[in-house]
Amino acid sequence: MALCIVLSSCTHDRIRSGGRIRHYVLYVPQSVAASDRPSPLMLVLHGAGGTATGMRAHTRLDVEADRLDYVVAYLEGSGLYRGWGSNESADLRFVTDLIEELDRKTPINRDRVFVVGYSDGGRFAQRLACALGDQIAAIVSVSATTDTALAGACSPASDVSVLFVLGTDDPSVRWDAATPPGQASSLTAEQTMAHWAMLNGCSLAPVVSQVAVAAGNGSATERWDYAGCTGGTVMLYVMHGAGHGWPRTASRWISEFFQSTNSRLR
């Protein structure tokens, strides 16, 4: 378990939301704590069965928060499997209540609230983009495509930039076939990207480039950029041969994407 022991900048906390106690871990860099300037907020959602502390330890997004002067909150799911969306209204309420709570506790730039989700958390990050587009500036979905039902109902109130990180050999999130087999409950990877490109007024044909990755990463990687967007930015990292997991380079890609989004916002 990752403990909040460094410079007292990390706290395990709770909030009452919708009549229930919900848990989260908050990390505030020293530079942010010492300043009155509102900082961007990154909300991080673990996968089903995960924990806030486990997600913090695994992603090491604190390092990126220190580098960029972001506040990071690692949210804890609920229910038997500690997932997201089984009680969708309660989870949406948790997110909105937490944003309000953090805005009271530390100066938050409400125009720069970003969401990161892994697996089940990635699917819920997409749900947040659709339901809370007026509060969320950008999302990242790692190892999760878009549910068919969500795609049919998604209409963000404002532009939301999106980044996906997907492996072509993911047995849980299949690249070229809807899942589960025989019943199209999820879009394919390319259908997912086309959906978000259309929502943001982008070209449906991505510009593909090769990405240099760290030694030992084990996967040839491409970046797909969707040009000409009239709304938010749409981007995908394709990791060839990669399965279901959090790539070691994902955290840096995420911080670069959010920083790029940050610089484009007024």
BAFI-3210 file (N, C-alpha, C; in Angstrom, 3 decimals, decimal comma, padded with zeros to 6 digits):
// residues 266
n [1|2|3|4|5|6|7|8|9|10|11|12|13|14|15|16|17|18|19|20|21|22|23|24|25|26|27|28|29|30|31|32|33|34|35|36|37|38|39|40|41|42|43|44|45|46|47|48|49|50|51|52|53|54|55|56|57|58|59|60|61|62|63|64|65|66|67|68|69|70|71|72|73|74|75|76|77|78|79|80|81|82|83|84|85|86|87|88|89|90|91|92|93|94|95|96|97|98|99|100|101|102|103|104|105|106|107|108|109|110|111|112|113|114|115|116|117|118|119|120|121|122|123|124|125|126|127|128|129|130|131|132|133|134|135|136|137|138|139|140|141|142|143|144|145|146|147|148|149|150|151|152|153|154|155|156|157|158|159|160|161|162|163|164|165|166|167|168|169|170|171|172|173|174|175|176|177|178|179|180|181|182|183|184|185|186|187|188|189|190|191|192|193|194|195|196|197|198|199|200|201|202|203|204|205|206|207|208|209|210|211|212|213|214|215|216|217|218|219|220|221|222|223|224|225|226|227|228|229|230|231|232|233|234|235|236|237|238|239|240|241|242|243|244|245|246|247|248|249|250|251|252|253|254|255|256|257|258|259|260|261|262|263|264|265|266]
n.u [000,847|000,485|001,742|000,979|003,483|005,387|006,493|004,037|002,096|000,108|-003,072|-005,319|-008,683|-012,198|-015,600|-018,957|-021,432|-024,407|-025,633|-023,920|-020,707|-017,820|-014,569|-011,238|-007,920|-005,825|-003,442|-001,270|001,029|004,006|004,629|002,167|000,697|001,968|001,162|-001,257|-002,410|-004,850|-004,923|-004,712|-006,809|-006,569|-008,451|-008,463|-009,299|-009,549|-009,397|-011,947|-012,288|-010,003|-008,118|-007,950|-005,451|-003,876|-003,995|-002,711|-000,100|000,567|000,375|001,957|001,371|001,707|004,276|004,142|002,321|003,830|005,672|004,118|002,616|-000,003|-003,003|-003,893|-006,442|-007,216|-009,765|-012,023|-013,779|-017,057|-019,301|-019,520|-017,381|-015,858|-016,234|-017,176|-020,042|-022,086|-023,941|-024,813|-025,792|-025,083|-022,291|-021,716|-022,615|-020,790|-018,418|-019,034|-019,604|-017,121|-015,431|-016,462|-015,903|-013,070|-012,492|-013,126|-011,225|-008,660|-007,091|-008,564|-008,471|-011,268|-011,809|-010,051|-010,257|-009,388|-009,708|-008,641|-008,866|-008,691|-009,337|-012,293|-012,596|-011,783|-013,894|-015,818|-014,742|-015,202|-017,959|-018,230|-017,265|-019,344|-021,592|-020,825|-019,699|-019,582|-018,052|-015,741|-012,662|-010,969|-010,350|-008,728|-008,618|-007,598|-006,969|-009,687|-012,506|-015,381|-018,641|-021,462|-024,062|-023,523|-022,289|-024,437|-025,923|-024,401|-023,745|-021,955|-021,982|-020,131|-017,031|-014,875|-011,710|-010,081|-008,098|-007,014|-005,555|-004,584|-004,147|-003,362|-003,657|-005,306|-007,102|-009,395|-010,455|-011,173|-009,493|-010,431|-013,014|-016,356|-017,228|-018,954|-018,105|-020,492|-022,421|-022,804|-021,732|-019,798|-017,981|-015,667|-012,100|-011,408|-013,943|-014,601|-012,772|-013,616|-016,135|-015,598|-014,110|-016,038|-017,786|-016,214|-015,826|-013,769|-011,475|-012,081|-010,092|-007,152|-003,948|-001,086|001,671|004,932|005,990|008,573|009,506|010,227|013,097|012,618|009,900|008,492|006,526|005,720|004,743|002,188|001,020|-002,078|-003,402|-006,150|-007,085|-008,042|-010,068|-013,025|-013,901|-012,842|-009,522|-008,568|-007,049|-005,015|-003,039|-001,615|-000,701|001,061|000,614|000,328|-001,285|-003,891|-003,505|-001,583|000,432|003,961|004,757|002,502|001,760|003,411|002,601|-000,009|000,317|001,570|-000,469|-002,533|-001,212|-000,866|-003,550|-004,209|-002,729|-004,106|-006,557|-008,607]
n.v [-001,194|002,231|004,791|007,942|009,673|011,482|014,610|015,376|015,857|014,394|012,996|010,661|010,656|011,401|011,821|012,885|011,907|012,040|010,847|008,803|007,584|008,315|007,526|008,851|009,629|012,322|014,279|016,918|018,922|020,406|022,907|023,806|023,894|025,988|028,181|030,652|030,516|029,236|025,787|023,254|020,339|016,877|014,048|010,686|007,426|004,143|000,678|-001,951|-003,580|-002,470|-000,066|003,238|003,854|001,855|002,506|004,946|004,168|002,522|004,042|006,291|008,990|011,122|012,049|013,316|015,273|016,815|017,819|019,399|021,028|020,241|019,386|016,219|013,822|010,646|008,567|006,382|003,496|001,886|-000,560|-004,196|-004,979|-002,729|-000,936|001,188|002,984|001,097|002,038|004,550|007,218|007,797|007,651|009,694|011,828|011,694|012,497|015,169|016,301|015,981|017,602|020,098|020,047|019,914|022,300|024,022|023,349|023,710|025,940|025,542|025,352|025,657|025,489|023,722|020,886|017,591|014,160|010,857|007,496|003,988|000,953|-000,295|002,129|003,780|003,543|004,802|007,343|008,225|008,334|010,459|012,536|012,726|013,295|015,354|017,420|020,159|020,585|019,115|019,218|017,566|014,084|010,937|007,667|004,567|001,371|000,837|000,812|002,357|002,049|000,769|001,681|004,073|005,540|006,016|007,795|009,954|013,329|015,813|018,777|020,736|021,252|018,481|017,255|014,202|011,377|008,185|005,119|002,147|-001,398|-003,695|-006,421|-006,893|-008,921|-008,365|-006,000|-005,991|-005,312|-005,342|-006,314|-006,246|-006,421|-008,365|-011,299|-011,892|-010,225|-006,916|-004,974|-003,121|-000,693|-001,263|-000,603|001,200|002,122|003,378|005,536|006,903|007,679|009,604|011,393|012,348|013,594|015,735|017,135|016,393|015,269|012,034|010,387|009,423|010,980|009,169|008,370|007,141|006,198|006,810|004,734|003,908|001,898|-001,582|-001,445|-003,018|-002,915|-001,967|001,253|003,454|006,771|008,209|010,986|013,091|015,326|018,810|019,431|020,913|021,062|019,610|018,106|015,000|011,926|008,975|006,409|003,613|000,482|-001,981|-005,426|-005,323|-006,084|-006,138|-003,595|-001,154|000,855|001,508|003,923|005,438|007,402|009,609|010,222|010,992|013,276|014,987|015,249|016,483|018,833|019,974|020,348|022,116|024,388|025,225|026,052|028,838]
n.w [000,000|-000,837|001,106|002,587|003,194|002,521|003,042|004,028|002,063|001,041|001,549|003,021|002,587|003,140|002,029|002,420|000,317|-001,363|000,822|001,522|002,611|000,894|-000,416|-000,928|-002,136|-001,710|-003,346|-003,020|-004,458|-003,051|-004,145|-005,012|-002,646|-001,413|-002,759|-003,803|-006,188|-008,399|-009,273|-011,867|-011,748|-011,381|-011,673|-010,762|-011,695|-010,656|-011,889|-011,988|-008,882|-007,921|-005,929|-004,483|-003,314|-004,427|-007,145|-007,113|-006,384|-008,531|-010,899|-010,477|-010,787|-009,144|-009,521|-012,000|-011,301|-009,514|-011,320|-013,014|-011,404|-010,546|-008,802|-007,511|-007,269|-006,190|-006,729|-004,998|-005,939|-005,648|-004,117|-004,396|-006,052|-006,098|-008,251|-011,053|-011,997|-011,590|-009,846|-011,224|-010,954|-008,312|-008,448|-010,285|-008,769|-006,655|-007,946|-008,744|-006,238|-005,016|-006,552|-005,857|-003,095|-003,069|-004,281|-002,268|-000,369|-001,431|-003,760|-006,842|-010,348|-012,009|-014,680|-015,630|-015,135|-015,157|-016,139|-015,483|-016,351|-015,772|-017,407|-016,190|-014,884|-016,951|-018,760|-017,219|-017,046|-019,626|-019,499|-017,738|-019,337|-021,146|-019,516|-017,792|-019,246|-019,077|-016,887|-017,076|-018,664|-020,157|-020,858|-020,151|-021,303|-020,454|-021,621|-022,274|-024,300|-025,923|-024,630|-026,378|-025,764|-024,406|-026,430|-028,110|-026,657|-025,921|-025,471|-024,994|-022,959|-023,401|-025,225|-025,019|-024,672|-025,682|-024,911|-025,788|-024,724|-025,936|-026,207|-028,796|-028,421|-026,277|-024,168|-022,774|-023,707|-026,688|-029,739|-032,470|-032,495|-031,321|-027,858|-025,355|-027,423|-029,956|-028,957|-029,312|-027,121|-026,745|-028,631|-031,333|-031,321|-033,417|-034,127|-031,745|-031,712|-034,000|-033,189|-031,110|-032,586|-034,394|-032,568|-031,800|-034,097|-035,858|-038,440|-039,799|-040,553|-039,207|-038,543|-038,613|-036,624|-035,686|-032,426|-030,175|-027,595|-024,139|-023,365|-023,059|-022,951|-024,732|-026,728|-029,995|-030,865|-031,950|-032,620|-033,040|-034,457|-034,712|-037,039|-037,651|-035,825|-034,599|-032,078|-029,077|-028,662|-030,170|-029,655|-029,949|-028,529|-029,831|-028,876|-030,095|-029,854|-027,134|-024,006|-021,525|-019,367|-017,465|-019,205|-018,886|-019,892|-019,921|-018,005|-018,508|-021,139|-020,565|-018,934|-020,763|-022,638|-021,134|-020,445|-022,951|-023,614|-021,582|-022,310|-024,520|-023,634|-022,845]
ca.u [000,000|001,237|001,436|001,197|004,481|006,373|006,226|002,639|001,392|-000,878|-003,990|-006,453|-009,802|-013,539|-016,612|-020,324|-022,033|-025,649|-025,948|-022,944|-019,308|-016,955|-013,161|-010,301|-006,585|-005,512|-002,027|-001,064|002,467|004,437|004,569|000,764|000,294|002,586|000,691|-002,691|-002,856|-005,635|-004,194|-005,513|-007,160|-006,622|-009,193|-007,954|-010,238|-008,952|-010,219|-012,804|-011,542|-008,823|-008,253|-007,338|-004,030|-003,216|-003,883|-001,669|001,203|000,824|000,508|002,964|000,975|002,221|005,502|003,720|001,688|004,923|006,306|003,202|001,859|-001,400|-003,557|-004,396|-007,306|-007,445|-011,082|-012,299|-015,069|-017,975|-019,931|-018,790|-016,141|-015,256|-016,225|-017,760|-021,200|-023,173|-024,896|-024,256|-026,146|-024,292|-020,901|-021,684|-022,754|-019,517|-017,451|-019,388|-019,431|-015,698|-014,894|-016,863|-015,162|-011,669|-012,442|-013,161|-010,044|-007,432|-007,475|-008,675|-008,906|-012,444|-011,791|-009,015|-010,480|-009,063|-010,030|-007,909|-009,481|-008,112|-010,254|-013,635|-012,495|-011,714|-015,258|-016,559|-014,196|-015,951|-019,303|-018,112|-017,147|-020,671|-022,568|-020,315|-018,839|-019,440|-017,125|-014,551|-012,007|-010,340|-010,272|-007,874|-009,157|-006,554|-007,492|-011,154|-013,183|-016,645|-019,847|-022,398|-025,162|-023,016|-022,055|-025,716|-026,564|-023,411|-023,851|-021,341|-022,458|-019,038|-015,972|-014,033|-010,621|-009,991|-006,941|-007,155|-004,357|-005,139|-003,290|-004,040|-003,862|-005,993|-008,168|-010,594|-010,956|-010,666|-009,222|-011,156|-014,315|-017,150|-017,188|-018,431|-018,411|-021,876|-023,312|-021,985|-021,935|-018,753|-017,467|-014,277|-011,183|-011,519|-015,265|-014,506|-012,094|-014,477|-017,212|-015,116|-013,715|-017,261|-018,283|-015,359|-015,716|-012,441|-011,352|-012,197|-008,863|-006,093|-002,554|-000,416|003,118|005,587|006,363|009,722|009,129|011,355|013,647|011,954|008,448|008,037|005,451|005,808|003,639|001,811|000,110|-003,061|-003,925|-007,298|-006,850|-009,155|-011,158|-013,669|-014,096|-011,640|-008,519|-008,799|-005,759|-004,924|-001,785|-001,835|000,441|000,945|000,984|000,136|-002,516|-004,684|-002,637|-001,186|001,780|004,891|004,874|001,186|001,670|004,034|001,698|-001,157|000,694|001,808|-001,772|-003,218|-000,495|-001,209|-004,932|-004,138|-002,198|-005,074|-007,743|-008,527]
ca.v [000,000|003,483|005,600|009,378|009,982|012,426|016,039|015,560|016,451|013,421|012,646|009,758|011,450|010,911|012,845|012,378|012,221|011,311|010,077|007,737|007,980|007,908|007,692|009,279|010,038|013,623|014,644|018,332|019,232|021,507|024,179|024,209|024,224|027,246|029,231|030,948|030,441|028,022|024,773|022,216|019,178|015,598|013,002|009,400|006,342|002,811|-000,335|-002,734|-004,341|-001,739|000,880|004,538|003,793|001,008|003,266|005,948|003,515|001,907|005,023|007,293|010,288|012,172|012,591|014,264|016,392|017,660|018,467|020,323|021,791|019,819|018,638|014,921|013,067|009,264|008,255|004,973|003,012|001,391|-001,830|-005,427|-005,039|-001,388|-000,482|002,474|002,993|000,189|003,039|005,657|008,524|008,000|007,922|011,040|012,748|011,665|013,317|016,593|016,723|016,048|018,808|021,218|019,947|020,259|023,724|024,717|023,019|024,193|026,662|024,703|026,008|024,887|025,327|022,750|019,636|016,496|012,839|009,692|006,251|002,738|-000,167|000,123|003,561|004,446|003,642|005,821|008,641|008,601|008,719|011,802|013,474|012,884|013,829|016,535|018,130|021,553|020,636|018,334|019,760|016,506|012,778|009,892|006,327|003,561|-000,006|000,832|001,408|003,013|001,227|001,122|002,474|005,412|006,217|006,445|008,808|010,944|014,664|016,699|020,159|021,560|020,468|017,691|016,564|012,802|010,552|006,764|004,284|000,811|-002,458|-004,455|-007,805|-006,861|-009,923|-007,824|-004,928|-006,476|-004,225|-005,343|-006,970|-005,786|-007,345|-009,713|-011,862|-012,255|-009,148|-005,713|-004,046|-002,103|-000,412|-001,620|000,514|002,198|002,740|004,277|006,767|007,604|008,300|010,816|012,334|012,993|014,495|016,920|017,763|016,108|014,345|010,647|009,691|009,930|011,092|008,140|008,540|006,189|006,785|006,218|004,385|003,562|000,553|-002,561|-001,300|-004,254|-002,740|-000,918|002,152|004,515|007,812|008,624|012,327|013,419|016,734|019,657|019,401|022,168|020,975|019,213|017,275|013,552|011,273|007,570|005,662|002,201|-000,324|-003,239|-006,606|-005,119|-006,610|-005,297|-003,132|000,253|000,935|002,299|005,263|006,088|008,591|010,735|010,600|011,667|014,631|015,781|015,527|017,470|020,109|020,529|020,826|023,279|025,545|025,667|026,607|030,276]
ca.w [000,000|-000,871|002,270|002,427|004,210|002,012|003,186|004,425|000,931|000,595|002,624|002,805|003,058|002,840|001,820|002,392|-000,981|-001,552|002,014|001,718|002,769|-000,221|-000,044|-001,957|-001,703|-002,298|-003,389|-003,331|-004,482|-002,181|-004,866|-005,056|-001,277|-001,021|-003,657|-003,829|-007,580|-008,674|-010,029|-012,507|-010,922|-012,072|-010,978|-011,255|-011,408|-010,795|-012,521|-011,100|-007,898|-007,493|-004,827|-004,722|-002,972|-005,414|-008,388|-006,886|-006,408|-009,830|-011,978|-010,131|-011,322|-008,253|-010,129|-013,028|-010,602|-009,040|-012,467|-013,671|-010,404|-010,554|-007,675|-007,964|-006,370|-006,590|-006,204|-004,697|-006,417|-004,622|-004,403|-004,107|-006,833|-006,089|-009,633|-011,415|-012,867|-011,217|-009,371|-011,996|-010,401|-007,098|-008,824|-010,854|-007,639|-005,953|-008,678|-008,650|-004,846|-004,701|-007,181|-005,003|-001,835|-003,282|-004,579|-000,974|000,422|-002,061|-004,972|-008,029|-011,575|-012,407|-016,138|-015,967|-014,414|-016,052|-015,587|-015,982|-015,914|-016,267|-017,555|-015,785|-014,629|-018,245|-019,278|-016,476|-017,457|-020,826|-019,052|-017,171|-020,456|-021,744|-018,562|-017,085|-020,184|-018,667|-015,757|-017,406|-019,856|-020,941|-020,216|-020,703|-021,076|-020,674|-021,672|-022,296|-025,443|-025,590|-024,636|-027,441|-025,211|-024,125|-027,706|-028,654|-025,816|-025,486|-026,047|-023,996|-022,939|-023,906|-025,864|-024,124|-025,363|-025,260|-025,260|-025,501|-024,769|-026,147|-026,713|-029,849|-027,982|-024,986|-024,175|-022,128|-024,562|-027,982|-030,667|-033,734|-032,385|-030,192|-026,727|-025,571|-028,736|-030,175|-028,546|-029,430|-026,011|-026,848|-029,962|-031,577|-031,090|-034,479|-033,985|-030,589|-032,093|-034,957|-032,404|-030,447|-033,637|-034,880|-031,524|-031,725|-035,406|-036,410|-039,561|-039,372|-040,961|-038,338|-038,967|-037,827|-036,485|-034,803|-031,140|-029,490|-026,220|-023,281|-023,509|-022,210|-022,987|-025,354|-027,700|-031,000|-030,549|-032,877|-032,149|-034,025|-034,211|-035,565|-037,368|-038,059|-034,840|-034,235|-030,637|-028,366|-029,307|-030,115|-029,862|-029,530|-028,567|-030,151|-028,449|-030,829|-029,091|-025,694|-023,443|-020,623|-018,290|-017,441|-019,771|-018,082|-020,475|-019,964|-017,157|-019,208|-022,225|-019,973|-018,510|-021,969|-023,240|-020,317|-020,549|-024,263|-023,480|-020,688|-023,016|-025,528|-022,989|-022,571]
c.u [000,881|000,797|001,765|002,185|005,450|005,867|004,771|001,794|000,280|-001,766|-005,012|-007,663|-011,116|-014,481|-017,976|-020,970|-023,284|-026,008|-024,992|-021,558|-018,506|-015,515|-012,322|-008,955|-006,239|-004,024|-001,907|000,429|002,795|004,292|003,142|000,303|000,824|002,081|-000,811|-003,263|-003,652|-004,888|-005,148|-005,716|-007,243|-007,350|-008,825|-008,852|-009,579|-009,888|-011,044|-011,952|-010,318|-009,117|-007,606|-005,834|-003,256|-003,010|-002,798|-000,278|001,560|001,107|001,623|002,641|001,342|003,449|005,151|003,049|002,736|005,538|005,437|002,435|000,362|-001,753|-004,126|-005,259|-007,547|-008,746|-011,249|-013,693|-015,912|-018,554|-019,019|-017,438|-015,434|-015,131|-016,882|-018,981|-022,304|-024,304|-024,447|-024,559|-025,337|-022,845|-020,749|-021,764|-021,454|-018,501|-017,780|-019,224|-017,953|-015,050|-015,234|-016,064|-013,704|-011,507|-012,484|-011,869|-008,760|-007,816|-007,415|-009,102|-010,050|-012,550|-010,797|-009,118|-010,335|-009,343|-009,197|-008,616|-008,825|-009,186|-011,681|-013,664|-012,392|-013,082|-016,041|-016,017|-014,914|-017,369|-019,281|-018,000|-018,516|-021,627|-022,138|-019,366|-018,653|-018,491|-015,791|-013,945|-011,431|-010,350|-009,217|-008,476|-008,087|-007,188|-009,011|-011,641|-014,525|-017,811|-020,805|-023,526|-024,729|-022,828|-023,356|-026,353|-025,650|-023,574|-023,284|-021,830|-021,407|-017,999|-015,139|-012,970|-010,472|-008,698|-007,251|-005,780|-004,838|-004,076|-004,037|-004,335|-004,522|-007,140|-009,467|-011,261|-010,430|-010,612|-010,208|-012,482|-015,040|-017,120|-018,471|-018,798|-019,886|-022,869|-022,506|-022,303|-020,896|-018,381|-016,066|-013,401|-011,357|-012,887|-015,283|-013,882|-012,928|-015,605|-016,749|-014,629|-014,939|-017,802|-017,504|-015,102|-014,374|-012,554|-011,437|-010,976|-007,704|-004,764|-001,754|001,086|003,661|006,063|007,571|009,327|010,363|011,813|012,944|010,445|007,798|006,978|005,797|004,558|003,451|000,967|-000,784|-003,601|-005,037|-007,302|-008,161|-010,302|-011,707|-013,977|-012,793|-010,702|-008,874|-007,505|-005,814|-003,481|-002,133|-000,575|000,292|001,467|000,768|-001,223|-003,217|-003,796|-002,362|000,237|002,685|005,045|003,566|001,144|002,302|003,164|000,518|-000,802|000,954|000,492|-002,514|-002,528|-000,783|-002,628|-004,965|-003,712|-003,178|-006,321|-007,544|-008,453]
c.v [001,241|004,343|007,060|009,840|011,070|013,855|016,346|016,180|015,547|013,033|011,621|010,459|010,816|012,090|012,182|012,857|011,379|010,423|008,943|008,336|007,426|008,310|008,134|009,582|011,315|013,896|016,095|018,612|020,413|022,859|024,710|024,655|025,590|028,432|029,430|030,837|029,155|027,074|023,830|021,033|017,944|014,585|011,663|008,272|004,989|001,878|-001,098|-003,589|-003,639|-000,851|002,196|004,499|002,934|001,737|004,321|005,326|003,032|002,946|006,039|008,669|011,436|012,845|013,636|015,479|017,360|018,468|019,587|021,226|021,528|019,236|017,330|014,294|011,688|008,810|006,752|004,604|002,456|000,045|-003,004|-005,470|-003,685|-000,847|000,880|002,257|002,020|000,979|004,361|007,020|008,833|008,330|009,297|012,089|012,824|012,583|014,799|017,114|016,881|017,282|020,034|021,232|020,376|021,735|024,553|024,521|023,615|024,908|025,770|025,564|025,184|024,720|024,274|021,527|018,494|015,165|011,772|008,449|005,049|001,650|000,284|001,623|004,369|004,588|004,726|007,215|009,137|009,037|010,123|012,851|013,758|013,624|015,147|017,338|019,593|021,714|019,957|018,863|018,678|015,218|011,925|008,549|005,308|002,178|-000,042|001,508|001,967|002,038|001,728|002,007|003,899|006,190|006,762|007,592|009,975|012,265|015,666|018,131|021,121|020,651|019,755|016,985|015,151|012,169|009,120|006,109|002,838|-000,147|-003,300|-005,898|-007,887|-007,879|-009,429|-006,733|-005,197|-005,356|-004,197|-006,077|-006,426|-006,833|-007,258|-010,249|-012,237|-011,180|-007,865|-004,730|-002,937|-001,896|-001,001|-000,396|001,600|002,872|003,734|005,602|007,572|008,326|009,617|011,856|013,068|013,980|015,806|017,575|017,567|015,293|012,916|009,816|010,227|010,080|010,177|008,398|007,492|006,906|006,051|005,961|003,949|002,136|-000,396|-002,451|-002,487|-004,105|-001,625|-000,054|003,197|005,548|008,225|009,997|012,615|014,930|017,479|019,740|020,809|022,207|020,636|018,379|015,801|012,855|009,837|007,113|004,192|001,431|-001,719|-004,411|-006,484|-005,637|-005,612|-004,874|-001,654|000,343|001,838|003,724|006,048|007,382|009,809|011,186|011,411|013,098|015,527|016,175|016,599|018,831|020,780|021,095|022,113|024,531|026,079|026,305|028,087|030,521]
c.w [000,000|000,296|001,995|003,480|003,776|002,161|003,511|003,323|000,423|001,775|002,156|003,393|002,651|002,700|001,881|001,100|-001,168|-000,380|002,311|001,923|001,605|000,105|-001,242|-001,314|-002,451|-002,210|-003,855|-003,312|-003,583|-002,861|-004,922|-003,674|-000,848|-001,837|-003,514|-005,237|-007,809|-009,604|-010,752|-011,561|-011,801|-011,185|-011,593|-010,760|-011,668|-011,558|-011,500|-010,172|-007,377|-006,295|-005,213|-004,438|-003,961|-006,731|-008,268|-007,001|-007,814|-010,916|-011,742|-010,750|-010,390|-008,862|-011,173|-012,393|-010,065|-010,188|-013,046|-012,709|-010,508|-009,189|-008,228|-006,879|-006,966|-005,926|-006,002|-005,197|-005,284|-005,038|-004,126|-004,803|-006,917|-007,506|-009,802|-012,289|-012,533|-010,564|-009,974|-011,385|-009,144|-007,437|-009,468|-009,750|-006,851|-006,627|-008,539|-007,224|-004,494|-005,330|-006,327|-003,699|-002,006|-003,611|-003,297|-000,189|-000,131|-003,345|-006,214|-009,209|-012,162|-013,921|-016,591|-015,049|-015,420|-015,360|-016,283|-015,471|-016,555|-016,280|-017,210|-015,479|-015,914|-018,880|-018,541|-016,759|-018,713|-020,462|-018,456|-018,271|-021,057|-020,814|-017,936|-017,974|-019,850|-017,491|-016,039|-018,695|-020,755|-020,143|-020,899|-020,317|-021,457|-020,595|-021,535|-023,569|-024,972|-025,661|-025,711|-026,932|-024,928|-025,417|-028,282|-027,898|-025,469|-026,236|-025,048|-024,107|-023,477|-024,551|-024,802|-024,959|-024,817|-025,769|-024,867|-025,585|-024,814|-026,663|-027,733|-029,449|-026,608|-025,006|-023,567|-022,959|-025,960|-029,010|-031,830|-033,688|-031,168|-029,094|-025,931|-026,943|-028,830|-029,762|-028,432|-028,302|-026,016|-028,303|-030,107|-031,324|-032,147|-034,468|-032,826|-030,992|-033,084|-034,230|-031,790|-031,449|-034,182|-033,853|-031,483|-033,074|-036,067|-037,701|-039,047|-039,754|-040,122|-039,057|-038,046|-037,814|-035,524|-033,538|-030,580|-028,043|-025,449|-023,526|-022,544|-022,221|-023,684|-026,413|-028,683|-030,869|-031,631|-032,143|-033,295|-033,607|-035,215|-035,791|-037,631|-037,081|-034,596|-032,743|-029,945|-029,213|-029,142|-030,503|-029,336|-029,578|-028,752|-029,799|-029,049|-029,991|-027,595|-025,249|-022,549|-019,445|-018,421|-017,984|-018,951|-018,600|-020,402|-019,171|-017,822|-020,394|-021,698|-019,601|-019,720|-022,623|-022,445|-020,403|-021,883|-024,243|-022,658|-021,424|-024,061|-024,915|-022,700|-021,066]
res [m|a|l|c|i|v|l|s|s|c|t|h|d|r|i|r|s|g|g|r|i|r|h|y|v|l|y|v|p|q|s|v|a|a|s|d|r|p|s|p|l|m|l|v|l|h|g|a|g|g|t|a|t|g|m|r|a|h|t|r|l|d|v|e|a|d|r|l|d|y|v|v|a|y|l|e|g|s|g|l|y|r|g|w|g|s|n|e|s|a|d|l|r|f|v|t|d|l|i|e|e|l|d|r|k|t|p|i|n|r|d|r|v|f|v|v|g|y|s|d|g|g|r|f|a|q|r|l|a|c|a|l|g|d|q|i|a|a|i|v|s|v|s|a|t|t|d|t|a|l|a|g|a|c|s|p|a|s|d|v|s|v|l|f|v|l|g|t|d|d|p|s|v|r|w|d|a|a|t|p|p|g|q|a|s|s|l|t|a|e|q|t|m|a|h|w|a|m|l|n|g|c|s|l|a|p|v|v|s|q|v|a|v|a|a|g|n|g|s|a|t|e|r|w|d|y|a|g|c|t|g|g|t|v|m|l|y|v|m|h|g|a|g|h|g|w|p|r|t|a|s|r|w|i|s|e|f|f|q|s|t|n|s|r|l|r]
***
